[in-house]
Amino acid sequence: MNNRFAKFNELVPSTLPFVEGRLEGHKERKNYSIVGPGVAEDSSQFVKIAMPHSFNLGAVSAMPKNGSGLHSHTTAEVFIIYSGKWRFYWGAEGKDETILSAGDIISMPTNMFRAFENAGDDEGLIFVVLGGDDPGIITWVPSVLEKAKKTGMALLNDNSLIDLSINEIPKGKSILEPISKDEIKTFDNYKLDQLEKFICKYNENTKQVNKINDKVNLIQILGNKFENKEYIPLINQNTGFNLSILKSNKGQINNLKFEKPTILFSRTGKWEIMIDNFEYILNPKDTISIPINSNVSIKINENKDCYLNCVTQI
């Protein structure tokens, strides 16, 4: 089970995960690949849980006024705010934005440019769920690639990252050309009121709960299933995975069985996870992958409500 258990304090982050990693506003951050490789352009990125799940889980920590440049994905990208205050902005020019805080969740639609920045006063942390075993490549707005090239960083035409200050372009390869103005027009844009249906604020979603038992509540964010039961999600969007949140302070669920790839990761609280006859302690930010059809029990004993995220393949 060691290859299914990720303690956050043992993960190895990449400090130059993407092409814009040397630019001001992007260089003071760390990128973690927890389940699957994600979309990191760093070929040496450490991946803790490598087995396919049909989705990826990563994390990003950043210092104030640092984050990601404007980019797009071909698969779902769902952000769960763990700590700090974050500005999410979108569109080819990044003109529209919203500020999110700990416990808030935003599910970005595909085919749109998006970026994020730590808008707080201290280092912040977000977890990111990406759809698919291979979330595909990143498409950057042209200005990101142009500015990055001035720092020596570039993408090749196979989307591999190269440091031009120490490496020559390999034979048969060339620097990736930025997308054209006509291509930019094919990407979608949203005003804030249109994107709000993809946002769950912590102070709102924690009131919309489903009772698992007298001590444990469930908040269904995406998809309509937790284990083998159906629930109405707060975000009606097809991401390819279910995102459920367990809420409890002193409670227990026994004899759970997940028929598809599933991970549990703690946002707050120390959760005791029993898988068949083995016990694991999930501290905040830790992750475990559940073997299919194993017998699972979940227990929490804290003085205040805590939150455990669960992602399952649809």
C-alpha positions as CSV (number, residue, x, y, z in Angstrom):
1,M,0.0,0.0,0.0
2,N,3.0,2.3,0.2
3,N,2.6,3.2,-3.4
4,R,-1.0,4.3,-2.7
5,F,-0.3,6.5,0.4
6,A,1.0,10.1,-0.1
7,K,2.1,12.1,3.0
8,F,2.2,15.7,1.9
9,N,5.4,16.5,3.9
10,E,7.2,13.7,2.1
11,L,6.3,14.9,-1.4
12,V,9.0,16.4,-3.6
13,P,7.8,19.6,-5.4
14,S,9.0,21.1,-8.7
15,T,10.1,24.7,-8.4
16,L,10.2,25.2,-12.2
17,P,7.2,23.2,-13.3
18,F,6.1,25.3,-16.3
19,V,7.6,27.5,-19.0
20,E,6.7,30.7,-17.1
21,G,8.5,29.6,-14.0
22,R,11.2,32.2,-14.0
23,L,8.9,35.2,-14.5
24,E,8.1,37.6,-11.7
25,G,4.7,36.6,-10.3
26,H,5.3,32.9,-11.2
27,K,8.6,31.9,-9.8
28,E,7.8,31.7,-6.1
29,R,5.7,28.6,-6.2
30,K,5.9,24.9,-5.9
31,N,4.0,22.2,-7.9
32,Y,3.1,18.8,-6.5
33,S,2.1,15.7,-8.5
34,I,0.2,13.5,-6.1
35,V,-1.9,11.2,-8.2
36,G,-0.7,11.0,-11.9
37,P,1.7,13.4,-13.6
38,G,-0.9,16.2,-14.1
39,V,0.1,18.7,-16.8
40,A,3.5,19.7,-15.4
41,E,6.0,20.5,-18.2
42,D,8.9,19.5,-15.9
43,S,10.0,16.0,-17.1
44,S,11.6,15.4,-13.8
45,Q,8.5,16.1,-11.7
46,F,8.2,13.6,-8.9
47,V,4.9,11.6,-9.0
48,K,3.9,9.9,-5.7
49,I,1.0,7.7,-6.8
50,A,1.6,6.8,-10.5
51,M,-1.1,4.2,-11.2
52,P,-3.9,5.4,-13.5
53,H,-7.1,6.5,-11.8
54,S,-8.8,8.3,-14.8
55,F,-8.1,11.6,-13.1
56,N,-5.0,13.4,-11.6
57,L,-4.5,15.1,-8.3
58,G,-1.9,17.8,-7.7
59,A,-1.3,20.8,-5.5
60,V,0.3,24.2,-5.8
61,S,1.7,26.4,-3.1
62,A,2.7,30.0,-3.8
63,M,3.9,33.1,-2.1
64,P,1.9,36.3,-2.2
65,K,1.4,37.7,-5.8
66,N,2.6,34.5,-7.3
67,G,0.7,31.8,-9.3
68,S,0.1,30.6,-12.8
69,G,0.0,32.4,-16.1
70,L,-3.0,32.3,-18.4
71,H,-3.4,28.9,-19.9
72,S,-6.1,26.4,-21.1
73,H,-6.7,22.6,-20.7
74,T,-8.6,20.1,-22.8
75,T,-9.9,18.3,-19.6
76,A,-11.5,19.4,-16.4
77,E,-9.6,21.4,-13.8
78,V,-11.1,21.7,-10.3
79,F,-9.4,23.9,-7.6
80,I,-10.0,23.3,-3.9
81,I,-8.6,26.1,-1.7
82,Y,-6.7,24.8,1.3
83,S,-5.3,28.0,2.7
84,G,-4.9,31.6,1.8
85,K,-6.8,33.9,-0.5
86,W,-6.6,33.4,-4.2
87,R,-7.5,35.5,-7.3
88,F,-8.7,33.5,-10.2
89,Y,-8.9,35.4,-13.5
90,W,-9.7,34.3,-17.0
91,G,-10.2,35.1,-20.7
92,A,-7.4,35.7,-23.2
93,E,-6.7,39.1,-21.5
94,G,-7.5,38.0,-18.0
95,K,-10.0,40.8,-17.4
96,D,-12.6,38.9,-15.4
97,E,-11.8,37.6,-11.9
98,T,-13.0,36.4,-8.6
99,I,-11.4,36.0,-5.1
100,L,-11.7,32.6,-3.3
101,S,-10.7,31.6,0.2
102,A,-10.1,28.4,2.2
103,G,-12.9,25.8,1.6
104,D,-14.1,27.4,-1.7
105,I,-14.1,25.3,-4.9
106,I,-14.0,26.4,-8.5
107,S,-14.4,24.0,-11.5
108,M,-13.0,25.7,-14.6
109,P,-14.8,24.8,-17.9
110,T,-12.6,23.5,-20.7
111,N,-11.6,25.6,-23.7
112,M,-11.1,28.7,-21.8
113,F,-8.0,30.6,-20.6
114,R,-7.5,30.8,-16.8
115,A,-4.9,31.7,-14.2
116,F,-4.6,32.1,-10.5
117,E,-2.6,34.2,-8.1
118,N,-2.1,34.2,-4.3
119,A,-4.0,37.3,-3.2
120,G,-3.2,36.9,0.5
121,D,-0.4,38.0,2.8
122,D,1.1,34.5,3.4
123,E,2.0,31.4,1.4
124,G,-1.2,29.7,0.2
125,L,-2.1,26.2,-0.9
126,I,-4.6,24.8,-3.4
127,F,-5.3,21.3,-4.5
128,V,-6.2,20.6,-8.1
129,V,-8.1,17.7,-9.7
130,L,-7.6,17.2,-13.4
131,G,-9.8,14.9,-15.6
132,G,-8.4,12.0,-17.5
133,D,-5.3,9.8,-17.1
134,D,-3.5,12.1,-19.6
135,P,-4.9,15.6,-19.1
136,G,-3.1,16.6,-22.3
137,I,-1.0,19.6,-22.9
138,I,-1.3,23.2,-21.8
139,T,-2.1,26.0,-24.3
140,W,-0.6,29.3,-23.2
141,V,-1.7,32.8,-24.3
142,P,1.1,34.1,-26.6
143,S,2.4,36.7,-24.2
144,V,3.3,34.0,-21.7
145,L,5.5,32.2,-24.2
146,E,7.1,35.4,-25.4
147,K,8.0,36.7,-21.9
148,A,9.2,33.2,-20.8
149,K,11.6,33.0,-23.8
150,K,13.3,36.2,-22.6
151,T,14.2,34.3,-19.4
152,G,15.7,31.4,-21.4
153,M,12.7,29.1,-21.0
154,A,10.8,27.7,-24.0
155,L,8.6,24.9,-25.2
156,L,9.6,22.7,-28.1
157,N,7.2,21.6,-30.8
158,D,6.6,18.3,-28.9
159,N,5.6,20.5,-25.8
160,S,8.8,19.5,-23.9
161,L,10.4,22.2,-21.7
162,I,13.9,23.5,-22.6
163,D,16.2,25.9,-20.8
164,L,17.9,27.7,-23.7
165,S,20.5,29.2,-21.5
166,I,22.1,25.8,-20.9
167,N,20.7,23.5,-23.7
168,E,20.7,23.6,-27.5
169,I,17.5,22.8,-29.4
170,P,17.8,19.1,-30.4
171,K,18.0,18.1,-34.0
172,G,14.6,17.7,-35.6
173,K,12.9,19.9,-33.1
174,S,11.9,23.5,-33.0
175,I,10.5,26.1,-30.6
176,L,6.7,25.9,-30.3
177,E,5.1,28.8,-32.0
178,P,2.4,30.7,-30.0
179,I,-1.1,30.3,-31.1
180,S,-2.5,32.9,-33.6
181,K,-5.1,35.6,-33.0
182,D,-7.6,33.5,-35.0
183,E,-7.0,30.5,-32.7
184,I,-7.4,32.7,-29.6
185,K,-10.9,33.6,-30.9
186,T,-11.9,29.9,-30.8
187,F,-11.6,29.8,-27.0
188,D,-14.6,30.6,-24.8
189,N,-14.9,33.5,-22.4
190,Y,-17.2,33.9,-19.4
191,K,-18.4,36.8,-17.4
192,L,-18.4,36.3,-13.6
193,D,-22.2,35.8,-13.4
194,Q,-21.8,33.0,-16.0
195,L,-18.9,31.3,-14.2
196,E,-20.6,31.5,-10.7
197,K,-22.5,28.3,-11.4
198,F,-19.1,26.5,-11.4
199,I,-18.1,28.0,-8.0
200,C,-19.0,26.6,-4.5
201,K,-18.3,29.0,-1.6
202,Y,-17.5,27.3,1.7
203,N,-20.0,29.3,3.7
204,E,-22.7,28.2,1.3
205,N,-21.9,24.6,0.4
206,T,-21.4,23.5,4.0
207,K,-25.1,24.3,4.6
208,Q,-26.3,22.0,1.8
209,V,-25.5,18.6,3.3
210,N,-26.8,15.0,3.0
211,K,-26.9,12.8,6.1
212,I,-24.8,9.7,5.9
213,N,-25.6,8.9,9.5
214,D,-26.2,10.8,12.8
215,K,-22.6,11.9,12.9
216,V,-21.4,12.2,9.3
217,N,-22.7,14.5,6.6
218,L,-21.9,14.6,2.9
219,I,-21.5,17.6,0.5
220,Q,-21.8,16.5,-3.1
221,I,-19.8,18.9,-5.3
222,L,-19.5,17.2,-8.7
223,G,-21.0,14.0,-10.1
224,N,-24.0,12.3,-8.5
225,K,-22.4,9.5,-6.6
226,F,-20.6,8.7,-3.3
227,E,-19.9,5.0,-3.1
228,N,-23.0,3.4,-4.5
229,K,-25.6,6.0,-3.6
230,E,-26.8,9.0,-5.7
231,Y,-26.9,12.6,-4.6
232,I,-27.7,15.9,-6.3
233,P,-24.4,17.8,-7.0
234,L,-23.9,21.5,-6.3
235,I,-22.1,22.0,-9.6
236,N,-23.8,20.4,-12.6
237,Q,-20.8,19.8,-14.9
238,N,-19.4,16.7,-16.5
239,T,-15.8,16.4,-15.4
240,G,-15.5,12.6,-15.6
241,F,-15.2,12.3,-11.8
242,N,-17.3,12.6,-8.6
243,L,-16.1,15.1,-5.9
244,S,-17.7,14.5,-2.5
245,I,-16.8,16.0,0.8
246,L,-17.4,14.3,4.2
247,K,-18.0,16.6,7.1
248,S,-17.8,15.5,10.7
249,N,-16.1,16.0,14.0
250,K,-16.8,12.8,15.9
251,G,-18.2,10.2,13.5
252,Q,-17.6,7.0,11.7
253,I,-18.7,5.2,8.5
254,N,-18.2,1.5,8.1
255,N,-18.2,-1.1,5.3
256,L,-17.8,1.2,2.4
257,K,-16.9,-0.3,-1.0
258,F,-15.8,1.6,-4.0
259,E,-16.1,-0.1,-7.3
260,K,-14.1,2.4,-9.3
261,P,-10.7,4.2,-8.7
262,T,-11.1,6.4,-5.6
263,I,-8.9,8.7,-3.5
264,L,-9.4,10.3,-0.2
265,F,-7.5,13.5,0.9
266,S,-7.9,15.4,4.1
267,R,-8.5,19.2,4.0
268,T,-8.8,19.5,7.7
269,G,-8.6,17.0,10.6
270,K,-6.9,13.7,11.3
271,W,-8.9,10.9,9.7
272,E,-8.5,7.3,10.5
273,I,-8.9,5.1,7.3
274,M,-9.3,1.4,7.7
275,I,-8.8,-0.5,4.4
276,D,-9.5,-4.2,5.0
277,N,-7.2,-4.9,8.0
278,F,-4.8,-2.0,7.6
279,E,-5.2,1.4,9.3
280,Y,-3.9,4.6,7.9
281,I,-3.9,8.1,9.4
282,L,-4.7,10.9,7.0
283,N,-3.4,14.2,8.4
284,P,-4.4,17.5,6.6
285,K,-3.1,17.4,3.0
286,D,-2.4,13.7,3.0
287,T,-3.9,11.4,0.3
288,I,-4.7,7.7,0.0
289,S,-5.8,5.7,-3.0
290,I,-8.4,3.0,-2.2
291,P,-8.0,-0.4,-3.8
292,I,-11.2,-1.3,-5.8
293,N,-13.8,-3.3,-3.9
294,S,-11.8,-3.3,-0.6
295,N,-13.7,-2.9,2.7
296,V,-13.3,0.7,3.9
297,S,-14.1,2.4,7.2
298,I,-13.6,6.1,7.9
299,K,-13.4,7.7,11.4
300,I,-12.8,11.1,12.8
301,N,-12.5,12.3,16.4
302,E,-11.9,16.1,16.6
303,N,-13.3,19.0,18.6
304,K,-14.7,20.8,15.5
305,D,-16.0,19.9,12.1
306,C,-13.4,18.6,9.6
307,Y,-13.5,17.9,5.9
308,L,-12.4,14.9,3.9
309,N,-12.4,15.1,0.1
310,C,-13.3,12.0,-2.0
311,V,-12.8,11.7,-5.7
312,T,-14.1,8.8,-7.7
313,Q,-14.1,7.9,-11.3
314,I,-17.6,8.2,-12.9
